[in-house]
C-alpha cells in the first residue's frame, strides 16, 4: 500500500509551497503557491498527533535552521531533515531529533560530479540506516538526471535501476522529487513513477505534481503499492483544493 508521507518545506524560516523549478540563489523568478500562517512546529505537532511517520523537513536555502529545530523538537524521531546536510553536520541533526538525514548536493562537486568518498563518509559517521538519499531529478534527452543546488544544476548521476542498485546499500531510503513538475499540480511524471515503481531494492518516496487523489492512487497502481508519496501544493493543509488531508489520514486508518 502506498503511504502518505507528510512534508514541511521551509523557505526563509516559513512553511511554504514553492514551484520547485523556480528556486534560485538570487530569488528572481520564484513562484510561491502558499505561505503558511502556522509555524513549522505547528505542522510537526499535527503530524505527531495524527500518527504520521516518515515525513520530511526540507530546508530550502539559508535561514531555516531554527524553524527546523523547532519542528524536530515537537516531533522527535518522527521526521527526517534535509537541506545543507554534510558529513560535518549530519550527526548534529540526528542529535536534534531527526530520525534520518536527507542528502543531495553534498554528494557532488561544484561541477555536478558524483563523489563516492563523501557518501562513504556519511555512512561511516551516521550509518546507512539513518541516511536518506535525495535523487530528485529532471527530465533530459537521455532519461532522468539528478539535480542539485535547489534543482538548478544537473549532475552526472542518472536515475536508473543500475544507479538505485549501486546506492541502495548506502542508505535506508530514497526520496525523489520530479523537479520539473514540483509545485505545479498538473499531474505526476508517469514515466518516472513507472521507472521507480518497478524497482524493489529499498523504500522510496515520490513527490511532484500530485494534483488529486487519483494521482496518488495512480502512484500506488504503477508501483503496486511499493512506493510512498508526498503531497504538497494540492493538499488542503497547504491551501490546495485537489487533495484532502483527512482523506489521506482515512487511508492510513482503513
Buried (B, 14 or more C-beta within 10 A) or exposed (E): EBBBBBBBBBBEBBBBBBBBBBBBEEEEEBEBBBBBEEBBBBBBBBBBEBEBBBBBBBBBBEEBBEBBBBBBEBBEEBBBBBBBBBBEEBBEBBEBBBBBBBBBBBBBBEEBEBEEEBBEBBBEBBEBEBBBBBBBBBBEEEEBBBBBBBBBBBBEBBBBEEBBEEBBEBBBBBBBBBBBBBBBBEBBBBEBBEBBBEBEBBBBBBBBBBBBBEBBEBBBEBBEEBBBBBBBBBBBBBBBEBBBBEEBBEBEEE
